[in-house]
Amino acid sequence: MNLLHSSLRPMVVAIQALLISTALCPPAQAAGSDGAGIVGNRHYSIPAGPLAEVLSRFAGAAGITLAFDAAQVQGLRSEGLQGQYSVQAAFGKLLAGSGYEAQPTGDNRYSLRRLPPPASETTLAPVMVTAREMPAGGLPPAYAGGQVAKGGRLGLLGNTDFMETPFNQTSYTAQIIEDQQARSLSDLLVNEPSVRQSTARTNISEDFSIRGFGVASGDVAFNGMFGLMPFYRVPVEMAERVEVLKGPSALLNGMPPSGNVGGAINIVPKRAGDEALTRLGASYLSESIFGLHADLGRRFGSGKEFGVRYNGAYRKGDTSTDRQDQSDQVHALGLDYRGERLRASLDLLYQKQKIDGTVRQFIAASSLVALPKAPDASLAYPGFGYSETTDKMISGRVEYDLTDNVSVYGGLGTRRHLMDALTGNPSLLNRAGDFISSPAWQIYRVINHSYEAGADARFATGPVGHKVAFNYSRVVQKAAIDFDTFWAARSSNLYHPVYSATPDTGGASIHLNRYNDTELNSLALADTLSVFDERLKLTFGVRHQNVQLQAYNMSTGTPAGARYDESRVTPVIGVVLQPRQQLSLYANYIEGLSPGPVAPLSGVSNPGEAFPPIRTKQFEMGAKVDWGRFATTASLFQIKRPAAFLAGGSYGVHGEQRNRGAEFNIFGEVNHQVRLLGGLTLMQGKLTRTAGGIQDGNDAVAVPRLQASIGVDWDNSLMPGLGLNARIIHTGRQYADPANQLEMPSWTRFDVGARYRLKMGDKPVTLRASIENLFDKNYWASSNEGYLYLGTPRTFLLSGTMDF
């Protein structure tokens, strides 16, 4: 039996045992979850609207289950809820004048009971249904512990509770972004066991792999739309949620411009709350980067319909990489309107980053037969160069409820990216650590336009409920480039670095040539059918996708080959079975279609060559258990995709990559003081159908057998206000080449941190301190394309915030 089956057997047995034990007895209620936290006062901000919708929002925010007959309250409205309320007081406010009252039925459950009518009226027996829908136009509430949310957006399917999702998704909150002092997306996604960074932290870009397949930073979505976030590095200061969906998601989200299939990452922007917010912060990052951050929010209008939220950050100083200086600034402005049926938003984002001494990834030379030992991670390579990137984005969105059960929406946005960089990808020559790099000056401009429109409708046909969703998406991306290499190569060594001056570009002319034009258009239709009191949900959908791609010779700007224009229909089938409310069994089959790969600009015989679109297929099954205050997910998956890599000096599609794996995730509170977040991924990536079968059966590039990320966060009850946290990140051995000659050893990183919450006068203050890579572990990492880079050295982080 092969290694994958041996590795997965314990996970399969564990899943079977979990399903059997949960089916026989309900999960135990976690300590402290007897409702004490629910009956106490909480702050609510629920706008006025149809009574059924307002009650659903309240149930989600309060963490209760509410059963009622939606037809009985049709036509009734509620004034909403603003302020501090207990559950009973909130029901009194929400149901005032409706003729109904809330009746507790035990275990944080309530039902609606019609008040006794006058003697002349006849009372009808109520019909009970469970209301568990995510609030329309709002966000799913945070799960116990506050680090992740109870659900997230599933593309055209909208916000969905994690227990009712036929996929594996994690939605990180702004709370964990702040507590872990994340500066960009890479600092947050280390919590995800199925995600690994595939570029150096101090590189120009931050790319990732999900389930062993690459995800470019340019493919991160904003409010569900592609092509709007900064092209090379995604900030998180303006993020209320970061939603990570594992696996292909073409039907759900449309096609990403760069063609990722391992998963989808979506940024949900911050919005102003009902309470005025003025939060100022300062930070320090080793070696000597100092920063400032401002988060301001206000709402206006008689019903606080209009909101303004601004987030701004500035950081500058020397990094922990030798001879590297960095500065970056982010400005994000979010405007929104929330009316009775209309919701609208406008977002503006500006980001600028400068790096002197930019780190670049290594290319393995053909002469390299084994990797040298990882040197000190503070090494600057290639030892010269700079980069400057600027991104400007504007995006608008409108949603309108035609009726209580039918909504329409539309969005559009544009982003302009400009990069000016002079650096080079060093070629690693031998085990002695010698490398060579040729300076290259690159001006790169990318202009994107993104559009989407859609509609959602809910209705029933007899005993079958329907949630029908329609979506149209369009992304237009035009890229231009000036790529010059007219300087002599520089030599250096990993263990005895030789740093050289960055070449002078004074007097050199710039000629931007067309690089590639991409147009992605798609139409999608999906229906989620629910039966047996919503215990069984079936999702069927198709997306018709069209890819138009024209590549150009980057030296002349003339077309390189014929224009590609082809369409495909990609399906999705998903099923969720809930034999008990706390247990969900799910499965899905979904395909992805993406633009074909593009050869690197250097180190290959066909630089910049673009290939036709490729199709990806995923099968997945799993189980989710909500134990009350913490939740677990166990899943098995298989993803097949045509594989692109370097072979015989040429980059191209030379076979198929098949990734099989098992995942286990956990989040929530073990008790009111201890939170857990993370899990592990067992995975086997194999190459099949390679040219001549030479590499059939080899491990796929940058697919470790084991990835684990486990974090613990503890509120110290002995010293109120003090919180401690620790995290372990492990990545198993992997290969940097399809021939499996360049093996990278496994590595483990330890992070620790602390926070202290106090008040200065009546002003809340939070102080935080963290150490990443506590033991200063040196290790190699790789991208799916086979690029090599060094892990981040030990880094100290300090920050403080005050609310005014």
C-alpha positions in Angstrom: 0.0 0.0 0.0 1.4 3.4 -1.0 2.5 6.0 1.5 -0.6 8.2 1.0 -3.0 5.4 2.0 -0.8 4.6 5.0 -0.8 8.3 6.0 -4.5 8.7 5.6 -5.6 5.5 7.3 -5.5 7.0 10.8 -7.4 10.1 9.7 -10.1 8.0 8.0 -10.5 5.8 11.1 -10.7 9.0 13.2 -13.4 10.4 11.0 -15.4 7.2 11.1 -15.1 7.1 14.9 -16.2 10.7 15.1 -19.2 10.2 13.0 -20.3 7.1 14.9 -19.9 8.6 18.3 -21.6 11.9 17.4 -24.5 10.1 15.8 -25.1 8.0 18.9 -25.0 10.9 21.4 -25.1 14.7 21.1 -21.9 16.7 21.7 -21.4 17.8 25.2 -22.0 21.4 26.0 -18.8 23.1 26.7 -18.1 24.4 30.1 -19.5 27.8 30.6 -21.9 27.6 27.7 -25.1 27.1 29.6 -26.4 30.5 28.4 -24.9 32.6 31.1 -23.2 34.7 28.4 -26.4 35.0 26.5 -28.8 36.1 29.1 -26.5 38.9 30.1 -26.5 42.3 28.3 -25.0 42.5 24.8 -24.6 45.4 22.5 -26.7 45.1 19.3 -26.8 47.1 16.1 -29.7 45.8 14.0 -31.4 48.1 11.6 -35.1 48.3 11.1 -36.7 46.0 8.5 -39.1 43.1 7.9 -39.7 41.3 11.2 -38.6 37.9 9.9 -35.3 39.4 8.7 -34.7 41.4 11.9 -35.4 38.3 14.0 -32.9 36.2 11.9 -30.2 38.9 12.4 -30.9 39.0 16.1 -30.7 35.2 16.5 -27.3 35.2 14.7 -26.0 38.0 16.8 -27.2 36.6 20.1 -26.0 33.1 19.4 -29.5 31.5 19.9 -31.8 29.3 17.8 -35.1 30.8 17.1 -38.0 28.8 15.6 -41.0 30.6 14.0 -43.4 30.5 11.1 -42.1 33.0 8.6 -45.5 33.1 6.8 -47.2 34.2 10.1 -45.0 37.3 10.4 -45.0 38.2 6.8 -45.9 41.9 6.4 -44.9 42.7 9.9 -42.0 45.1 10.5 -39.6 45.9 13.4 -37.9 49.0 14.4 -34.6 47.1 14.9 -32.4 47.1 17.9 -29.7 49.5 19.0 -27.9 49.4 22.4 -27.4 47.0 25.3 -30.1 44.4 25.9 -30.6 41.0 27.5 -32.2 38.4 25.2 -35.6 38.7 26.9 -35.5 42.5 26.8 -34.4 42.4 23.2 -37.3 40.2 22.3 -39.6 42.6 24.0 -38.3 45.5 22.0 -38.2 43.6 18.6 -41.7 42.1 19.0 -43.5 45.2 20.4 -46.9 45.6 18.7 -46.5 42.5 16.6 -48.9 40.3 18.6 -46.1 37.7 19.3 -43.8 36.9 22.2 -40.7 34.8 22.6 -40.9 31.6 24.6 -37.8 29.8 25.8 -37.7 26.1 24.9 -34.3 25.2 26.6 -30.7 25.0 25.5 -30.6 28.5 24.1 -33.6 27.8 21.9 -36.7 30.0 21.6 -39.9 29.9 19.6 -42.5 32.5 18.8 -45.9 32.3 20.4 -48.9 34.3 19.4 -50.3 36.4 22.2 -53.9 35.4 23.3 -56.4 37.1 20.9 -59.6 38.7 21.9 -62.5 36.3 22.5 -63.9 37.1 19.1 -60.8 35.7 17.3 -59.8 32.2 16.7 -56.3 31.0 17.5 -54.5 28.9 14.9 -51.9 26.3 15.8 -48.5 27.7 15.0 -46.2 26.0 12.4 -42.6 26.0 13.5 -39.5 26.4 11.2 -35.9 27.0 12.3 -34.5 30.4 11.3 -30.8 30.1 10.8 -30.1 32.2 7.7 -27.2 34.6 7.8 -28.4 38.2 8.0 -28.9 39.8 4.6 -26.4 42.5 3.8 -24.6 41.8 7.1 -21.7 39.7 8.4 -22.0 36.4 10.1 -21.4 36.8 13.9 -18.1 35.8 15.4 -17.8 32.3 16.9 -16.9 31.8 20.5 -13.4 33.2 21.2 -13.8 35.9 18.5 -11.0 34.7 16.2 -13.1 33.3 13.4 -16.7 33.9 12.3 -19.6 31.5 12.2 -19.8 31.6 8.5 -18.6 33.5 5.4 -19.4 34.4 1.9 -19.5 31.6 -0.7 -19.4 33.7 -3.8 -22.8 33.8 -5.6 -24.3 31.6 -2.8 -23.8 34.5 -0.3 -23.2 34.4 3.4 -23.6 30.9 4.7 -23.2 29.3 8.2 -20.1 27.1 8.3 -22.3 24.1 9.4 -24.4 24.5 6.3 -21.5 24.9 3.8 -20.5 21.9 1.5 -16.9 23.2 1.6 -14.1 23.8 4.0 -13.9 27.5 4.8 -12.4 29.6 7.6 -13.3 33.3 8.1 -10.8 35.2 10.2 -11.9 38.3 12.1 -10.4 41.7 12.7 -9.8 40.7 16.3 -7.2 38.1 15.4 -5.6 40.4 12.9 -5.0 42.9 15.7 -4.0 40.5 18.4 -1.4 38.8 16.2 -0.1 42.2 14.9 -0.5 41.1 11.3 1.0 43.6 8.8 -0.1 41.9 5.6 -2.0 38.8 4.5 1.0 36.5 4.9 1.2 37.2 8.7 -2.4 36.1 9.1 -2.5 33.0 6.9 0.2 31.2 8.8 -2.7 30.2 11.1 -4.1 28.1 8.3 -2.7 24.5 8.1 -3.5 24.1 4.4 -1.9 27.4 3.5 1.8 28.2 3.1 3.6 31.3 1.8 5.5 30.7 -1.4 7.6 33.8 -1.5 10.0 35.5 1.0 8.3 37.9 3.5 10.6 40.7 2.3 10.2 40.0 -1.4 8.3 42.3 -3.8 5.3 40.0 -3.7 3.5 37.7 -1.2 2.1 34.6 -2.9 0.7 31.5 -1.3 -0.2 27.8 -1.8 -3.5 26.3 -0.7 -3.8 22.5 -0.7 -0.5 22.4 -2.6 -1.5 24.7 -5.5 -0.3 28.3 -6.0 -2.4 31.4 -5.2 -1.0 34.7 -6.4 -1.6 37.8 -4.3 -3.1 39.4 -7.3 -5.9 36.8 -7.2 -7.2 37.8 -3.7 -10.8 39.0 -4.0 -12.3 42.2 -2.5 -15.9 41.9 -1.5 -16.1 38.8 -3.8 -14.7 40.6 -6.8 -11.3 39.8 -8.4 -8.7 42.2 -9.8 -9.1 44.9 -7.2 -6.7 44.2 -4.3 -3.1 45.4 -4.5 -1.3 43.2 -7.1 1.8 42.1 -5.1 1.0 42.6 -1.4 -2.4 42.6 0.4 -2.8 44.8 3.5 -5.0 43.8 6.3 -5.5 47.1 8.2 -8.8 47.7 6.4 -10.1 44.1 6.7 -13.0 43.2 8.9 -12.8 39.5 7.7 -10.4 37.4 5.7 -12.3 34.4 4.3 -10.2 31.4 3.1 -12.0 28.8 1.0 -10.1 25.6 0.3 -10.2 24.1 -3.2 -11.3 25.3 -6.7 -14.2 27.7 -6.6 -14.8 28.8 -10.2 -18.6 28.4 -10.0 -18.7 30.3 -6.7 -16.4 33.2 -7.5 -15.7 33.2 -11.2 -12.2 33.0 -12.7 -9.3 34.8 -11.0 -6.9 36.7 -13.3 -3.8 34.7 -12.5 -5.6 31.3 -12.4 -5.3 30.0 -8.9 -7.2 26.8 -8.1 -6.0 25.8 -4.7 -8.5 28.0 -3.0 -10.0 31.5 -2.8 -9.1 34.3 -0.4 -11.7 37.2 0.0 -11.2 40.4 1.9 -14.3 41.9 3.6 -13.7 45.6 4.3 -14.4 47.3 7.6 -17.5 49.4 8.0 -18.4 52.1 10.6 -20.3 50.8 13.7 -23.0 52.6 15.5 -20.5 53.7 18.2 -18.0 56.3 17.2 -14.5 54.9 17.0 -11.2 56.8 17.3 -8.3 54.3 17.7 -4.7 55.3 17.3 -1.7 53.0 17.5 2.0 52.9 17.3 4.3 49.9 16.5 7.9 48.7 16.4 9.2 45.9 14.2 12.8 44.6 14.4 15.4 45.7 13.5 14.1 49.3 13.6 10.8 49.7 11.7 8.5 52.2 13.5 4.9 52.7 12.5 1.6 54.5 13.1 -2.0 53.4 12.6 -5.3 55.2 12.7 -8.7 53.6 12.7 -11.6 56.1 12.6 -15.4 55.4 12.2 -18.5 57.4 12.4 -22.2 57.1 11.4 -24.5 59.9 10.5 -28.2 60.4 9.8 -31.4 60.2 11.9 -31.1 56.4 11.8 -27.4 56.3 11.4 -27.8 55.3 7.7 -24.5 56.8 6.5 -21.1 55.4 7.6 -17.5 56.5 7.2 -14.5 54.3 8.1 -10.9 55.3 7.6 -7.8 53.1 8.2 -4.4 54.5 7.6 -0.9 53.1 8.4 2.7 54.1 7.8 5.8 52.1 8.6 9.5 52.9 7.9 12.9 51.6 8.9 15.5 48.8 8.7 14.2 45.2 8.4 15.8 42.1 10.0 17.3 41.4 6.5 20.9 42.7 6.1 21.1 46.1 4.4 17.4 46.3 3.7 15.3 49.4 4.3 11.5 49.5 3.9 8.7 51.9 4.0 5.0 51.4 3.3 1.8 53.3 3.7 -1.8 52.3 3.4 -4.9 54.5 3.2 -8.4 52.9 3.0 -11.7 54.8 3.1 -15.0 52.9 3.3 -18.3 54.8 2.8 -21.6 53.0 3.2 -25.4 53.5 3.3 -27.8 51.1 5.0 -31.4 51.7 4.4 -34.6 49.7 4.9 -34.1 47.8 1.7 -31.1 49.5 0.0 -27.5 49.0 0.9 -24.6 50.7 -0.9 -20.9 51.1 -0.4 -17.9 52.9 -1.9 -14.3 51.9 -1.1 -11.1 53.6 -1.9 -7.6 52.2 -1.3 -4.1 53.5 -1.8 -1.0 51.5 -1.0 2.7 52.4 -1.7 5.7 50.3 -0.7 9.4 50.9 -1.2 12.2 48.4 -0.4 15.9 49.0 -0.8 17.7 45.7 -0.9 14.8 43.7 -2.2 15.0 39.9 -1.5 14.4 37.8 -4.5 13.8 34.1 -4.9 16.5 31.6 -6.1 16.4 29.7 -9.3 18.1 26.3 -9.1 20.7 26.0 -11.8 20.9 22.8 -13.9 24.3 22.1 -12.2 22.7 22.0 -8.8 22.2 18.3 -7.7 21.4 18.9 -4.0 20.5 21.9 -1.9 23.2 23.5 0.4 22.4 23.9 4.0 20.1 26.9 4.7 22.3 29.9 5.6 21.5 32.7 8.1 18.0 33.9 7.2 19.1 37.5 7.4 21.0 37.1 4.2 20.1 39.7 1.5 20.0 38.2 -1.9 20.9 39.0 -4.6 22.6 41.7 -2.6 21.6 44.8 -4.6 18.4 46.3 -6.0 15.2 48.1 -5.0 11.5 47.9 -5.7 8.7 50.5 -5.5 5.0 49.5 -6.0 1.9 51.6 -6.0 -1.7 50.5 -6.1 -4.8 52.6 -6.4 -8.3 51.1 -6.2 -11.9 52.3 -6.2 -14.9 50.0 -5.9 -18.7 50.5 -5.5 -21.5 48.1 -4.6 -25.3 48.3 -4.4 -27.7 45.7 -3.0 -31.5 46.1 -3.0 -34.3 43.9 -1.5 -37.1 43.8 -4.1 -39.1 41.8 -1.6 -38.4 40.0 1.7 -37.3 37.0 -0.4 -35.7 38.5 -3.6 -32.6 40.7 -3.7 -30.5 42.1 -6.5 -26.9 43.5 -6.4 -24.3 44.9 -8.6 -20.7 46.0 -8.2 -17.9 47.6 -10.2 -14.3 48.6 -9.5 -10.9 49.4 -11.0 -7.4 49.1 -9.8 -4.1 50.5 -11.2 -0.8 48.9 -10.3 2.7 50.2 -11.1 6.0 48.6 -10.2 9.5 50.0 -10.7 12.1 47.4 -9.6 15.7 46.8 -10.3 16.9 43.5 -9.0 17.5 40.0 -10.3 16.6 36.4 -9.5 19.8 34.7 -8.3 20.7 31.3 -9.8 22.0 28.9 -7.1 25.0 27.0 -8.6 26.3 24.4 -6.2 26.2 22.9 -2.7 29.0 25.3 -1.7 26.4 28.1 -1.8 27.7 30.0 -4.8 25.1 32.0 -6.8 25.1 34.5 -9.6 22.6 37.1 -10.5 22.1 39.5 -13.4 20.5 42.9 -12.7 17.2 43.4 -14.4 15.2 46.6 -14.5 11.5 46.1 -14.7 8.7 48.6 -15.1 5.3 46.8 -14.8 1.9 48.3 -15.1 -1.4 46.4 -14.6 -4.8 48.0 -15.1 -7.9 46.0 -14.0 -11.6 46.6 -14.4 -14.0 44.3 -12.5 -17.8 44.0 -12.7 -20.4 41.8 -11.2 -24.2 41.6 -11.0 -26.6 39.1 -9.6 -29.8 38.1 -7.9 -30.9 35.9 -5.1 -34.4 34.4 -4.5 -35.9 32.2 -1.9 -39.1 30.2 -2.4 -40.6 26.8 -1.8 -42.2 24.2 -4.1 -44.2 22.0 -1.7 -41.9 20.6 1.0 -38.7 21.7 -0.9 -37.1 25.0 -0.1 -35.1 26.8 -2.8 -32.3 29.4 -2.7 -31.6 30.3 -6.2 -28.7 32.5 -7.1 -27.7 34.1 -10.4 -24.3 35.8 -11.1 -22.5 37.6 -13.9 -18.9 38.5 -13.6 -16.3 40.2 -15.8 -12.7 41.0 -15.3 -10.6 42.8 -17.8 -6.8 43.0 -17.2 -4.2 44.7 -19.3 -0.6 44.5 -18.5 2.4 46.4 -20.0 6.1 45.9 -19.3 9.6 47.3 -19.9 12.2 44.7 -19.1 15.9 45.5 -19.5 19.0 43.5 -18.7 22.1 45.4 -19.9 24.3 45.0 -16.8 27.0 42.4 -16.1 26.2 39.5 -13.8 27.2 39.6 -10.1 28.6 36.7 -8.0 28.1 36.0 -4.3 27.8 33.2 -1.8 25.3 32.1 0.8 27.8 31.9 3.6 30.1 34.7 2.6 27.9 37.2 0.9 29.3 39.8 -1.5 27.1 42.9 -1.6 27.3 45.2 -4.6 25.9 48.6 -5.5 22.6 48.9 -7.4 23.2 49.9 -11.0 22.4 53.5 -12.0 19.5 53.9 -14.4 20.0 57.6 -15.0 19.5 58.5 -18.6 17.9 55.2 -19.5 14.7 55.4 -21.5 11.5 53.6 -20.6 9.4 51.9 -23.3 6.3 50.1 -21.9 5.2 47.4 -24.3 2.0 45.4 -24.2 2.6 42.2 -22.2 -0.8 40.4 -22.1 -4.5 41.2 -22.3 -7.0 39.0 -20.5 -10.8 39.1 -20.5 -12.8 36.8 -18.2 -16.5 36.6 -18.6 -18.9 34.2 -16.9 -22.5 33.5 -16.1 -23.5 31.3 -13.2 -26.8 29.8 -11.9 -27.1 27.7 -8.7 -30.0 26.3 -6.6 -29.7 25.1 -3.1 -32.6 22.8 -2.3 -33.5 22.0 1.3 -35.7 19.2 2.6 -36.5 17.5 5.9 -36.7 20.7 7.9 -33.4 21.8 6.3 -31.5 18.8 7.5 -30.6 17.9 3.9 -29.3 20.6 1.5 -28.3 19.9 -2.1 -26.6 22.5 -4.2 -26.4 22.3 -8.0 -24.9 24.9 -10.2 -23.1 25.6 -13.4 -21.0 28.5 -14.6 -20.4 29.3 -18.3 -16.9 30.7 -18.5 -15.2 32.5 -21.4 -11.5 33.2 -21.5 -10.0 35.6 -24.0 -6.2 35.9 -23.8 -3.6 37.6 -26.0 0.1 37.4 -25.2 2.6 39.8 -26.6 6.3 39.8 -27.1 7.6 41.8 -24.2 10.5 43.2 -26.2 8.5 44.5 -29.1 4.8 44.6 -28.0 3.7 42.6 -31.0 1.3 39.6 -30.6 2.9 36.4 -29.6 0.8 33.7 -31.1 -3.0 33.7 -31.9 -5.6 35.2 -29.6 -7.2 32.6 -27.4 -11.0 32.7 -27.1 -12.7 29.6 -25.7 -15.5 28.8 -23.4 -16.2 26.0 -20.9 -19.0 25.0 -18.6 -17.9 24.1 -15.1 -20.3 22.5 -12.6 -20.6 22.1 -8.9 -22.5 19.6 -6.8 -22.6 20.0 -3.0 -24.5 18.1 -0.3 -24.9 18.8 3.4 -26.6 16.3 5.7 -27.3 17.3 9.3 -28.5 14.2 11.2 -28.2 16.3 14.4 -28.0 20.0 14.6 -24.4 19.9 15.9 -23.2 17.5 13.2 -22.8 18.2 9.4 -21.7 15.6 6.8 -20.7 17.2 3.5 -19.3 16.4 0.1 -18.7 18.3 -3.1 -17.5 18.0 -6.7 -16.4 21.2 -8.2 -14.3 22.3 -11.2 -12.1 25.2 -11.8 -11.2 26.9 -15.1 -8.3 29.4 -15.2 -6.1 31.2 -17.7 -3.1 29.1 -18.7 0.3 29.5 -17.0 2.8 32.1 -18.2 6.5 31.2 -18.4 8.8 33.2 -16.1 10.7 36.2 -17.5 14.1 34.7 -17.0 15.8 31.4 -16.5 13.8 29.6 -19.3 14.1 29.3 -23.1 10.6 30.7 -23.6 10.2 33.7 -21.3 6.7 35.2 -21.1 5.0 32.5 -23.2 1.3 32.1 -22.3 -0.5 28.8 -22.5 -4.2 28.0 -23.1 -6.7 27.8 -20.2 -6.7 24.7 -18.0 -9.3 22.8 -16.1 -9.1 21.5 -12.5 -11.3 18.9 -10.8 -11.9 18.4 -7.0 -13.7 15.7 -5.0 -14.1 16.4 -1.3 -16.0 14.9 1.7 -15.9 15.6 5.4 -17.6 16.1 8.7 -18.1 19.2 10.9 -19.0 19.1 14.6 -20.1 22.2 16.6 -19.3 21.2 20.2 -20.9 24.3 21.6 -18.0 26.7 22.1 -15.5 25.1 19.7 -15.8 23.4 16.3 -13.9 20.8 14.4 -13.8 19.9 10.7 -12.3 16.7 9.2 -12.1 16.3 5.4 -10.6 14.2 2.6 -9.9 15.7 -0.8 -8.4 15.0 -4.2 -7.5 17.7 -6.8 -6.3 17.1 -10.3 -4.8 19.7 -12.5 -2.5 20.0 -15.6 1.0 20.7 -14.3 3.3 23.4 -15.6 7.0 23.3 -14.7 10.5 23.7 -16.2 11.6 20.7 -18.4 14.5 20.7 -20.7 15.0 24.4 -20.3 11.5 25.2 -21.4 8.6 26.1 -19.2 5.2 24.6 -20.1 2.4 22.1 -19.4 4.4 18.9 -19.1 2.0 16.6 -17.2 -0.7 16.4 -14.5 -0.5 17.0 -10.8 -2.7 15.1 -8.4 -3.0 16.1 -4.8 -4.7 13.9 -2.3 -5.0 14.8 1.3 -6.8 14.9 4.7 -7.4 18.0 6.8 -8.3 18.6 10.4 -9.3 22.0 11.6 -10.3 23.4 15.1 -11.3 26.8 16.3 -13.1 28.3 19.3 -12.9 28.1 23.1 -11.9 25.1 25.2 -13.2 27.3 28.1 -13.8 31.0 28.6 -10.0 31.6 29.0 -8.4 29.3 26.4 -8.9 29.5 22.6 -7.5 27.1 20.0 -7.0 27.8 16.3 -5.4 25.7 13.6 -5.0 22.1 12.6 -3.0 19.8 10.3 -3.0 18.8 6.7 -1.7 15.4 5.4 -1.1 15.6 1.7 0.5 13.7 -1.1 1.1 15.5 -4.4 2.1 13.3 -7.3 3.0 13.9 -11.0 1.3 11.8 -13.6 1.1 11.7 -17.4 4.5 13.4 -17.7 6.2 13.5 -21.1 7.5 10.0 -21.8 6.5 9.0 -18.3 9.9 10.0 -17.0 8.6 11.8 -13.9 5.5 9.8 -13.3 5.1 9.0 -9.6 7.4 11.8 -8.5 6.4 14.2 -5.7 4.9 17.4 -7.0 7.0 20.5 -6.3 6.5 22.3 -3.0 3.9 19.8 -1.7 4.9 18.6 1.8 3.5 15.4 3.3 2.6 17.2 6.5 1.6 20.8 7.4 0.5 21.9 10.8 -0.4 25.2 12.5 -1.6 25.1 16.1 -2.2 28.3 18.1 -3.3 28.7 21.7 -4.5 32.0 23.2 -5.0 32.2 27.0 -6.5 35.0 29.1 -4.6 34.8 32.4 -7.3 34.8 35.1 -4.6 35.4 37.8 -3.9 38.8 36.3 -7.0 40.4 34.6 -6.2 42.0 31.3 -3.2 39.8 30.6 -3.3 37.5 27.6 -0.6 35.0 26.4 -0.4 33.2 23.2 1.9 30.7 21.4 1.9 29.1 18.0 3.7 26.1 16.3 4.1 26.0 12.6 5.5 22.8 11.0 6.1 22.0 7.3 7.3 18.6 6.3 10.0 17.8 3.8 9.4 18.6 0.2 11.1 18.9 -3.2 12.0 22.0 -5.2 12.1 20.2 -8.6 9.9 17.7 -10.5 12.9 15.3 -10.8 13.0 15.1 -6.9 16.7 15.8 -6.7 16.5 19.0 -4.6 15.0 17.9 -1.3 14.2 20.5 1.4 14.2 19.3 5.0 11.2 19.8 7.3 11.1 22.8 9.5 9.3 23.9 12.7 8.8 27.5 13.8 7.7 28.7 17.2 6.0 32.1 17.8 5.0 33.6 21.2 3.2 36.7 22.3 1.4 38.6 25.0 -1.1 41.4 25.3 -2.3 43.6 28.2 -5.6 45.5 28.3 -6.0 48.4 30.7 -7.5 51.8 31.0 -5.8 55.1 31.2 -8.5 57.3 32.8 -11.5 56.2 30.8 -9.5 55.3 27.6 -9.1 51.6 26.7 -5.5 50.8 26.0 -4.0 47.5 24.6 -0.3 46.7 24.6 1.0 43.8 22.5 4.4 42.0 22.1 5.3 39.1 19.9 8.4 37.1 18.8 8.1 35.3 15.5 10.5 32.4 14.8 11.5 32.4 18.5 14.5 30.1 18.1 15.7 31.9 14.8 15.3 28.7 12.7 17.0 28.8 9.3 15.2 26.9 6.6 14.5 26.6 2.9 11.0 27.0 1.4 9.7 26.8 -2.2 7.0 27.9 -4.5 5.0 25.6 -6.9 7.2 26.9 -9.7 10.3 25.7 -8.0 11.6 29.0 -6.8 13.6 28.9 -3.5 13.7 31.3 -0.7 14.8 31.5 3.0 12.3 31.7 5.9 11.9 34.9 7.9 14.5 35.4 10.7 13.6 36.0 14.3 11.4 39.1 14.5 10.3 41.2 17.4 7.0 43.1 17.3 5.6 45.7 19.8 2.5 47.8 19.4 0.0 49.8 21.5 -3.4 51.2 20.7 -5.7 53.6 22.5 -9.4 54.3 21.9 -10.3 58.0 22.4 
